[in-house]
Amino acid sequence: MQRQYGIDEDDLRSVVEQVSGSRSISALTKDQAIKVIDRLCRIVGETPKPREHRVTDAMLGKIRQLEKELGWADEPKRLQGFVKKFAGVDRLNWLTKQQGMKLIEALKKMRDRGYQRAAP
């Protein structure tokens, strides 16, 4: 959202601080991240997505399971980069249910095709 709407870094950190008491984005909990996103949506004039449209804990668990099956568990940035490219979000917790379902299906297809990470 920051890049999409040209939100200044300092403004973003201020919203994060208002929600969590800290300026650190990476330290946000899932609930805090949702609150930050909702607040940013209101600032830019969008309607925040209802919580029921956000990825569920069960879906996150399945994504983590598939991450292990693909051999990516020892490289956390691998899944993070894939999610960024696939869904355009920086953190798994920021996925919508629809994005989560599509991501799970994509990871399952990769697993079923026998995809393995390249040897270093």
C-alpha positions in Angstrom: 0.0 0.0 0.0 2.9 2.3 0.8 4.2 2.1 -2.7 0.8 1.9 -4.4 -0.4 5.1 -2.7 2.9 6.9 -2.2 2.6 6.9 1.5 5.7 8.5 3.1 7.9 6.1 5.1 7.7 8.4 8.2 3.9 8.5 7.9 3.7 4.7 7.7 6.0 4.3 10.7 3.8 6.8 12.6 0.7 4.7 11.9 2.6 1.5 13.0 3.6 3.3 16.2 0.1 4.5 16.9 -1.1 0.9 16.6 1.7 -1.0 18.3 3.7 1.4 20.4 6.8 0.7 18.2 7.9 1.9 14.8 9.0 -1.5 13.8 6.9 -3.1 11.0 8.6 -6.5 11.3 7.6 -6.7 15.0 3.9 -6.4 14.3 1.6 -9.2 15.4 -1.0 -10.4 12.9 -3.7 -8.4 14.7 -1.6 -5.3 14.8 -0.7 -5.7 11.1 -4.4 -5.9 10.3 -5.1 -2.8 12.3 -2.3 -0.9 10.4 -3.6 -2.0 7.0 -7.2 -1.0 8.0 -6.0 2.4 9.2 -4.0 2.9 6.0 -7.1 1.9 3.9 -9.1 4.6 5.7 -6.3 7.2 5.2 -6.2 6.6 1.4 -10.0 6.4 1.1 -10.4 2.6 0.6 -12.8 0.4 2.6 -10.9 -2.0 4.8 -11.4 -5.7 4.1 -13.5 -7.4 6.7 -11.5 -9.9 8.9 -13.5 -12.8 7.5 -11.8 -12.2 4.1 -8.3 -12.6 5.6 -6.2 -15.7 5.4 -7.1 -18.2 8.2 -4.6 -19.8 10.7 -5.4 -23.2 9.1 -4.5 -21.8 5.7 -1.2 -20.4 7.1 -0.5 -23.8 8.6 -1.1 -25.5 5.2 1.2 -23.0 3.5 3.9 -23.7 6.1 3.5 -27.5 5.6 3.9 -27.1 1.9 7.0 -24.9 2.5 8.5 -27.9 4.3 7.5 -30.4 1.7 9.2 -28.2 -1.0 12.4 -28.0 1.0 12.1 -24.3 1.7 11.8 -24.4 5.5 15.5 -23.7 6.0 15.3 -20.6 3.7 12.4 -18.4 5.0 13.1 -15.7 2.4 12.4 -18.3 -0.3 8.7 -18.5 0.6 8.5 -14.8 1.4 9.9 -13.9 -2.1 7.5 -16.4 -3.8 4.5 -14.8 -1.9 5.7 -11.3 -2.8 5.9 -12.3 -6.5 2.8 -14.4 -6.5 0.4 -12.3 -4.5 2.1 -8.9 -4.2 2.2 -8.9 -0.4 5.2 -8.9 1.9 3.9 -11.1 4.7 1.8 -14.2 4.8 -0.5 -12.7 7.3 -1.5 -10.0 4.8 -3.0 -12.4 2.3 -6.7 -12.5 1.7 -8.5 -15.9 1.8 -8.7 -15.9 -2.0 -4.9 -15.2 -2.3 -4.2 -17.8 0.3 -6.3 -20.5 -1.5 -4.5 -19.6 -4.8 -1.1 -19.7 -3.1 -1.9 -23.1 -1.6 -2.9 -24.5 -4.9 0.2 -23.2 -6.6 2.4 -24.7 -3.9 0.6 -28.0 -4.2 1.1 -28.1 -8.0 4.8 -27.4 -7.5 5.1 -30.2 -4.9 3.1 -32.6 -7.1 5.4 -31.9 -10.1 8.4 -32.8 -7.9 9.8 -29.3 -7.7 12.8 -29.2 -5.5 15.0 -26.2 -4.6 18.2 -26.0 -6.6 21.2 -27.3 -4.8 23.6 -24.6 -3.6 
